[in-house]
């Protein structure tokens, strides 16, 4: 009995060791599988595609501005027209792009846009290699990129909430903040790469846009074929104009969407126009305006957006979003007023960085608010209206900024947008619910 009992104990211990070994092995395998799956979630591929697009945009921001301002030495009004070419077709077709993104497979639409966006920089590289750069070629480049932007922006913005439900359970604010941070990190990487144009020549730097769009095409192809849920009755009914009007109506009727959209229109017209036209002219007239200075100016601004975006991510869920939006826009208006005073280059960079801090807050909070309050069936159309505020305002603002520089001079041209924004902000605070925009409870978010 003693021997039998001993053998029984040994067998039991052996079985226990084997069970523990199998449990540890299975746990390790599951962890490795989970890690591998996490690395390939739709949200991850979505961020990868977003990063490649904004890397190319970062290169474009510096190189386009450098070519028109410093290489061609265009006057301020022509600089404004050139910058307008980048957004005029975006404004004209943004609502069409939003309606289309609510009807077709967004994965396919995003892939087509990445492929199309690789062509303009490729043509520009060929033109530069032939030493045939002219102002008209830059206008053509801007129009082509702007047309692609009209279709990729609403599709990508509307895809965010969908890949979250399929990929991970992060809160919408955290997802938006992460996307904004990745977006601006990639954009700054493109701007820093552009600094080497003085060594390599502009052709090699601009060709990096082609490579980035190719990688973006591949990353987007890894998304599921259907990354958004179709609400057939609402999405397919009516003509194209009726679908667009439904998106406009949703924005106009919402106490949260309407003031945020009006504010983005004002920012595009008053802030972005000044940033794209007035600041490069200041750099050129007072400091030389070489490619390194233009790159540093851009990095200062977008670096500020990264700092504030990741700070918001560390804070966590923010309830009083309207208050932060008002504070952020007020910061931008104040910086513009201070830029009217002539100062050393390092002061200019410091003010631009501060402006970027406010911009990061505005972009994160406004995007989150729009994503939360947009009806699911109309999300792409609502996002297209929101983006139209930036692109349409920029198209107008760049022209106005160029005229203001011609009339007032570069430094004093910053006072008009500063004062006008202060008036618009005061009206929105007193006449709308902008200041009272709050976070949507978690059980209501993304429900449409």
Residue pairs with C-beta under 8 A, 6 or more apart in sequence:
38 44
38 168
40 222
41 163
41 166
41 167
41 168
42 162
42 163
42 166
42 167
42 223
42 224
42 227
43 163
43 164
43 166
43 167
43 168
43 170
43 175
44 167
45 163
45 219
45 220
45 222
45 223
46 156
46 159
46 160
46 163
46 167
46 223
47 178
47 179
47 182
48 215
48 216
48 219
49 110
49 114
49 156
49 216
49 219
49 220
49 223
50 156
50 179
50 182
50 183
50 186
51 182
51 183
51 185
51 186
52 114
52 186
52 212
52 213
52 215
52 216
52 219
53 114
53 117
53 152
53 156
53 186
53 212
53 213
53 216
54 183
54 184
54 186
54 187
54 190
55 186
55 187
55 189
55 190
55 208
55 212
56 117
56 121
56 190
56 208
56 209
56 212
56 213
56 216
57 187
57 190
58 186
58 187
58 188
58 189
58 190
58 191
58 193
58 194
58 298
58 302
59 190
59 191
59 193
59 194
59 205
59 206
59 208
59 209
59 212
60 121
60 145
60 190
60 209
61 187
61 190
61 191
61 298
62 190
62 191
62 194
62 195
62 197
62 291
62 294
62 295
62 298
63 194
63 197
63 202
63 205
63 206
63 291
64 82
64 83
64 86
64 138
64 141
64 142
65 83
65 276
65 280
65 294
66 194
66 197
66 202
66 291
66 294
67 133
67 138
67 202
68 74
68 78
68 79
68 82
68 83
68 135
68 138
69 79
69 280
69 281
69 284
69 289
69 294
70 284
70 289
70 290
70 291
70 294
71 133
72 133
72 134
72 135
72 138
74 82
74 135
75 406
76 277
76 281
76 402
76 405
76 406
76 410
77 399
77 402
77 403
77 405
77 406
78 135
78 402
79 277
79 280
79 281
79 402
80 273
80 277
80 398
80 399
80 400
80 401
80 402
80 403
80 405
81 139
81 398
81 399
81 402
82 135
82 138
82 139
82 142
83 142
83 273
83 276
83 277
83 394
83 398
84 142
84 394
84 395
84 396
84 398
84 399
85 138
85 139
85 141
85 142
85 143
85 146
86 142
86 145
86 146
86 149
86 394
87 146
87 149
87 391
87 392
87 394
87 395
87 398
88 142
88 143
88 146
88 395
89 143
89 146
89 147
89 149
89 150
90 146
90 147
90 149
90 150
90 153
90 387
90 391
90 392
90 395
91 150
91 388
91 391
91 392
91 394
91 395
92 150
93 147
93 150
93 151
94 150
94 153
94 154
94 384
94 385
94 387
94 388
94 391
94 392
95 244
95 247
95 248
95 381
95 384
95 385
95 388
96 150
96 151
96 240
96 244
97 150
97 151
97 152
97 153
97 154
97 155
97 384
98 154
98 158
98 244
98 247
98 380
98 381
98 382
98 383
98 384
98 385
99 240
99 243
99 244
99 247
99 380
99 381
99 384
100 109
100 151
100 155
101 109
101 151
101 154
101 155
101 158
101 380
101 381
101 384
102 158
102 228
102 235
102 243
102 377
102 378
102 379
102 380
102 381
103 235
103 236
103 243
105 225
105 226
105 227
106 155
106 156
106 158
106 159
106 162
106 227
106 228
106 380
107 220
107 221
107 223
107 224
107 225
107 226
107 227
108 225
109 151
109 152
109 155
110 152
110 155
110 156
110 159
110 220
110 223
111 217
111 220
111 221
112 151
113 148
113 151
113 152
113 155
114 152
114 213
114 214
114 216
114 217
114 220
115 213
115 217
116 148
117 145
117 148
117 152
117 209
117 213
118 209
118 210
118 213
118 214
118 217
119 144
120 140
120 141
120 144
120 145
121 141
121 206
121 207
121 209
121 210
121 213
122 207
122 210
123 141
124 137
124 141
124 206
125 203
125 206
125 207
125 210
127 133
127 137
128 201
128 202
128 203
128 206
129 203
146 391
149 391
150 391
153 383
153 384
153 387
153 391
154 380
154 381
154 383
154 384
154 387
155 380
157 367
157 371
157 380
157 383
157 386
157 387
158 228
158 379
158 380
158 383
159 223
159 227
159 228
160 175
160 176
160 179
160 371
161 172
161 371
161 376
161 379
161 446
162 227
162 228
162 229
163 223
163 227
164 170
164 172
164 175
164 446
165 446
166 224
166 227
170 178
171 317
171 442
171 445
172 368
172 371
172 372
172 445
172 446
173 312
173 317
173 318
173 364
173 368
173 439
174 313
174 316
174 317
176 364
176 367
176 368
176 371
177 309
177 310
177 312
177 313
177 364
177 368
178 313
180 305
180 309
180 360
180 363
180 364
180 367
181 306
181 309
181 310
181 313
184 302
184 305
184 306
184 309
184 360
185 306
187 302
188 298
188 299
188 302
188 303
188 306
190 208
190 212
191 295
191 298
191 299
191 302
192 295
192 299
193 205
193 208
194 205
194 291
194 295
195 291
195 292
195 295
195 296
196 205
197 204
197 205
197 291
198 290
198 291
198 292
228 379
228 380
229 376
230 236
231 376
231 377
231 448
234 246
234 377
234 378
235 243
235 377
237 243
238 246
243 381
244 381
246 378
246 381
247 378
247 381
247 382
247 384
247 385
248 381
248 385
250 257
250 374
250 375
250 378
250 381
250 382
251 257
251 258
251 261
251 382
251 385
251 386
252 258
254 373
255 432
255 433
256 369
256 372
256 373
256 433
256 437
257 369
257 370
257 373
257 374
257 382
257 386
258 432
259 428
259 432
259 433
259 434
259 437
260 325
260 366
260 369
260 370
260 386
260 434
260 437
261 370
261 385
261 386
261 389
262 389
262 424
262 428
262 432
263 325
263 329
263 366
263 389
263 424
263 425
263 428
263 434
264 366
264 386
264 389
264 390
264 393
265 388
265 389
265 390
265 392
265 393
266 389
266 393
266 420
266 421
266 424
266 425
267 329
267 332
267 362
267 389
267 390
267 393
267 421
268 389
268 390
268 391
268 392
268 393
268 394
268 395
268 396
268 397
269 393
269 394
269 396
269 397
269 400
269 417
270 393
270 397
270 417
270 418
270 420
270 421
270 424
271 332
271 336
271 397
271 417
271 421
272 390
272 393
272 394
272 397
272 398
273 393
273 394
273 396
273 397
273 398
273 399
273 400
273 401
273 417
274 336
274 397
274 401
274 413
274 414
274 417
275 301
276 394
276 397
276 398
276 401
277 398
277 401
277 402
277 405
278 339
278 401
278 404
278 405
278 410
278 413
278 414
279 297
279 339
279 352
280 289
280 294
280 297
281 405
281 410
282 339
282 348
282 410
282 411
283 289
283 293
283 294
283 297
283 348
285 410
286 342
286 345
287 293
287 345
293 345
296 349
297 348
297 349
297 352
300 349
300 350
300 352
300 353
300 356
301 352
301 353
301 355
301 356
301 359
302 356
303 353
303 356
304 352
304 353
304 354
304 355
304 356
304 357
304 358
304 359
304 360
305 356
305 357
305 359
305 360
305 363
306 360
307 356
307 357
307 360
308 356
308 357
308 358
308 359
308 360
308 361
308 364
309 360
309 361
309 363
309 364
312 318
312 360
312 361
312 364
312 365
317 439
318 324
318 365
318 439
319 438
319 439
320 438
321 365
321 368
321 369
321 437
321 438
321 439
322 369
322 433
322 434
322 435
322 436
322 437
322 438
323 435
324 361
324 365
325 361
325 362
325 365
325 366
325 369
325 434
325 437
326 425
326 429
326 434
326 435
327 358
327 361
328 358
328 359
328 360
328 361
328 362
328 365
329 358
329 362
329 421
329 425
330 358
330 422
330 425
331 354
331 355
331 357
331 358
332 355
332 358
332 359
332 362
332 421
333 417
333 418
333 421
333 422
333 425
334 418
335 351
335 352
335 354
335 355
335 358
336 355
336 414
336 415
336 417
336 418
336 421
337 414
337 415
337 418
337 419
338 351
339 348
339 351
339 411
339 414
340 411
340 412
340 414
340 415
340 418
341 411
342 411
366 386
367 386
368 439
369 437
370 382
370 383
370 386
371 379
371 383
371 446
372 439
372 440
372 445
372 446
373 440
374 382
374 383
374 448
375 382
375 448
376 446
376 447
376 448
377 448
379 448
397 417
401 413
401 417
404 413
404 416
405 413
407 413
408 415
408 416
428 434
429 435
